[in-house]
Amino acid sequence: MATNRDGFIDFSKGLLILWVVQIHTVFWPYISDLFLELSLLIDVALFFFISGYLTKVLDLGSLVRKSFKQFKNLYLEYLILSCLLLVPLGLFYFLKEKSFPNWQIAIISMLKVKPSGDLWEDLLLYHGSLWYLAVYFSLLAVVPFFVTMFGSRKHRIIILTTVLVLFVIFSGLGWNYPFLFTETIYVFFYLFIFLLGTAYKLEQQNLSLRYLKLSLLANVTVCLLIFFFVMDGRLQLIDNKLPPTVIYLPYCLMLIHVFAIVRKTWNYGAISSSNQLLQFLEWCGKNSYVIYLMQGIVCSIPGYFIPLLLKNDVPKLGIYLISLLFNLTFTLLLSFIWNRSKSLFSTSLTTIMARSNSH
């Protein structure tokens, strides 16, 4: 439901989507758990916050139409890419197993945004990272009913408190039931993050920088208390992320605080137009959805050559750097090719239709 984007938003999304590639680079077991845990301090919860931040408070009908249009576009693009993957994956499976995969499971699970079965196991991080899409698609169905009531501060407080309490109850009692493409705990958690972004957009003029810094300090204090007294001095974000738990929430809020503070203090527009690196990150932000899909494909491939590198005693740091360079390069390359192909197809289709109408 993102509308009214600006350069800093695209920059933030670009930086975050490249960090997602880094997270999936350190996913493999040759990397220490601590490195992966630290990487998760910067994660996709900020995407939900930004989506909420960019969502305008409109009447219910307008929000539903915008939500449906976004779902249609995103889901269709996911389906087209996934269908194109079926052919090479099926061929690879046949060459490897000398038999045919279960196409019914592969296709039905793909439609549900939960690709499973033997066929999809060859792209481990593609189907593994689609939980984010499943949650976002599910949120698009419910967000309009909440955002339309956000015009009143009283209603915002009541709705945010209610959603947070429901998350705490469902998470604490383990009530994780299926809901559309995902499950209830994911919906309540990321709905809260999403609506928090919308509420912040409406209240940001009333929130001073000093208040945000004090809030961040309190947030960090809570995280430290959790680290020492709940996690026993061992960071455990992986276990608390899927599904999200109550103690995972403060760690997500730290990055959101940083985003809000930097946005208030950094005059981004004054330097972005002349800085090529920032322009590149903005491009990544504008194409973050395509990049997210492509990184799932590309980041699955190192799983096939990492064992060979380990066997040849390549240092772990070297393996990490090789994998990161490979993942970033081919993720961005595939994203560029995909976007260019879409553009050419759209142009060709428009030309054909124009010629057809002229006759």
N, C-alpha and C positions, 0 to 999 in steps of 0.2 A: 504494500500500500504506500510505497515511497513516492512522494511528490515533492516539488519545490526544493530540489537538491542544490547544494552549493559546493564550492571547491574543497573546503575543509572536510565536509562529509565524505566526498569521494576519496580524498587523501586518506582519511581514517579507515574507510572500507578497504582501500587498496593495500594499506599497510597490514591490516588484519588478515586479508585473504592470503597474502604472501606468508604471513606467520602460520596460517593453517597448513600451508605446504611444509613449513618447518616442523610443525607438530607431527605430521604424517611421515616426515623423514626420520624422526627419532622414535617412531612407533615400533620398529623392529627390535627383537630381544638382545641384539648385540650392544645396544645403548643401555646405560644404567637407568634404573627406574627413577632416580632423583632428577636426571636431566629431563625426562619426559614429564615428571610432576611439575617441575619449574616452568616448563614450556606451557603448561595448562593454566598458568596464571594470566595468560593472555589468550582468550578463547572467544568462541562465537556468540556468547551471551551479548556482547556488544553489538552484534548485527541486529539482534532483536530490539535492543534499546534504540538503535539508530532508526530502525523501521518505525518504531513507535514515535520517535521524535519527529519523523517526517510525515506522520499521519495527521491530517487536518480533522478537526471536529466539524462534522457535517450532519445533515439529517440522515436517518437510517437508510432510506432508499438510495441515496448517493453513495454512501459507504458500502452498501451491499453490492452495488453495480461495480464500483472500483475494485472491491475485493474479488468479485467473480472474474473480472477482466484480467486481473493480475494472476489469479490461480490458473485461468485458461492458458495464458501465455507461458507461464513457468512450467506448468505440467506438460503442455504440448512439447516444449523444447526438451524437457527431460525424457519424454516418451520417444521422440524422434532419435535422440542420441542413443538411448538404451536399445531401441530396435536395430539401429545400425551396428551396435556392438554384438548383437545376437549371432550374426553371420560369422565373424572371425572367431568368436568364442566357441561356437558350435564346431567349427573346423578344427580349432586347437584341441578341443575336448576329444573329437573323433581320432585325431592323430595320436593323442596321448593314451586314450583308454581303449581304442579300437572298437568303440561302441557309440551309440547315440545317447545324448543326455535326455533327461525328462523335460521335454519342451513345455508340457502343460504347467508344471511347477514353475519353470523359469519365466514363462510369460505372465501367468496369473500373479505371481509374487512381484513381478516387475510393475504391473498395473497398480498394485497396492503400495508401491514405493518401498517395498521390502524385498529386493531381489534375493532369492535364496535357491538352494539346490546346488547340485554338482556343477552346473554350468557357470554360475556366478562366483563360485569359490576361486576361480582363476583370477578374478579381479577383487581381491580381498578388501582393499581400501575403498573401492568404488561403492560396493554395496554396504560396507561398514560406515561410510560417511553420510549415507543418505538419510540417516535418522534426523539430520537437521532439516532436510526438505520435508520429511514426513511431519515434523512438528510445525514447521512454518505453514504448510498447506492446511493443516488442521486448525491453526490459529486464524487463518483467513476466514474460516466459517463462523467464528464466534466474536472476533474483534469488533466488527461493526456494532453489535448490540451493546457493547460497553463504551466504546469511544463516543457514540452519539449522545451519551449522558454526561460527557466530560466537560460540558460548558460551565457547570457549577462546581466551585471548589469543594463544597460540601459533598457533592456526589462523587467527586474524584477520590476524596479521602475514604468515603464509605466503600467504594468499589475496590480500591487498592487494598484496604484492610481486609475486606471479605475474601478476595482472591488469595492474599497471603495466608490468612487463617486456614482456608481450605487446603492450600498446599501443605501447610504444616501438619494438618490432621491426616490428609491422605498419605503423605510421606511417612509420618510417624507410625501409622497403622498399617502401612504397606498396601493400601488400597490402590493398586495400579491396574485399572481396568482398561480394556481397549476403547479408544475413542477416535473415530474416523481413521486416519492413517497412523496414529500413534497411540499413546496411553495417557491416562488422566494426570499422573504426576508431572509428566513433561508439559502438559497443557497448562496446568496451574502455575508451574514455575516460570515458564517462558511467557505466559500471558501477563504475569506480574511484571516481568522485565520489560515487556513491550509497552504495557500501560504506564509504567514508570517513565519511559521515554516520552510518551505523549504528555504526561503530567508535567514533566520537567520543561518541555517546550512551552507550555502555557504559563509556567511559574518562573522561568529563568530570569526574567527582569526583576523579580522580587527577591531573588537569592543572591546575596553578595558573595564576592570571592572569599571573604573571610569566613563566611558560613560554610562554604564548600570545603575549605581547607580544614576547618574544625571537624566537619563531617567525615572527611577522609581520615583524619587522625583517629577519630573514634572507630572508624571501619578497620583501620590497620590494627588498632588495639584489640578489637574483637577477634581478628584473624590470628593474632599472636596468642591470645588466650586459648583459642581453639587448638592451635598448633601444639602448645605445651601441655594443656590439661585434658584435651579430648583425643588428639592424635598421638600423644606421648612423644612429642618431639620428632615425629616422622611424617612428612607431608604425604597426604593420602587423597589427592584430588581425583585420581582415576576411579577409585572405588566409590566416590561420592558424586561422580558426574553422570553416570548412566545406570539407573535414573538419578536425577539430581536429588540431593538431600538438603536438609535444613542447614547443615554446616558448610555446604558448598556455596550457598547464597552469598555470604560475606566476601568470599574470595572473588566472586563474579562482580560484586559491587565496587571493588577497588579499581578495576579498569574503567568502569563507568564514571567513577569520581575523577579519574585522571582525564578522561575525555572531556568532561564538563569544565574542569579547571583550565585545561589547555585551550579549549574553545574560547573561554573568556579572556585569556591573557595573551594569546598569540594572534598578532595581526597577520593572519595567513594570506589574505588577499594582496598585501603589499609586496610580497616576494614570490608568490606562486607563478605569476605570469612569465617571469624571467628565469625560473629554475627548472631545468629539464628533468631532474630527478623527481621533483614534486609533480610535474606534469605526467610523468610516467606512472607515478603512484595513483594519480587521479584517473588515468586510463584504466588501471587495474581495478579501481573502485567502481568505475562505471560499468565494468564488465565482470564484476565479482561473481555473479551467478554462473556465468559460463566458465570462469576460472575454477570455481568450486567443483563443478561437474568434471572438468578436465583433470584437475589434480587427483581426483579419486582414481581415475584411470592410470595416470602416469605414476603416481606414488605406489601403485601396486606392483609395478615392474621391478624395482630394486629387489624385491623378495626373491626373484629368480637369479640375480647375479651376486647378491650379498654372500650366500654360502660359498661361492667360488672365490670371492675375495678373502673371506675368512680362511679358507683352505690354503690359500697362497700367502698367509701371514701378513696381509696388508693391515697396517695399524688401524685401530678403530676410528681414530680421528680422520684418517685418510678415507675410510669407507663412508663416514658421515659426510665429508666434504664432496666426495664423488657423487653420492646419492643426492645431496642437496642441490648441487649444480645440475645434475640430470633432471631432477624433479622440477626445478624452477624453469630451466630452459625449455623442456618439452611441454610443460603445462602452458606456458605463455605462447609457445609456438602453435600448439593445437588450438588454443583459444583464439589466436589471431586468424588462423586458417578457417576455423568454424565461423567466426564473424564475417570474414571476407566472403565465404561461400554463401552465407545467408543473404548478404548484401547483393551478390551477383544473381542469386536465385530470385530475389525480390525484384531487382531491376529487370531481369529477363521476363519475369511473369507480367510485370507492368507493361513492358513493351509489347508482348504478345497480345495482351488484352486490348491495348490501345489499337493495334493493327486490326484485331478482330472486330472491334467496334466501328472502325473506319470503313470496313467493308459492309 
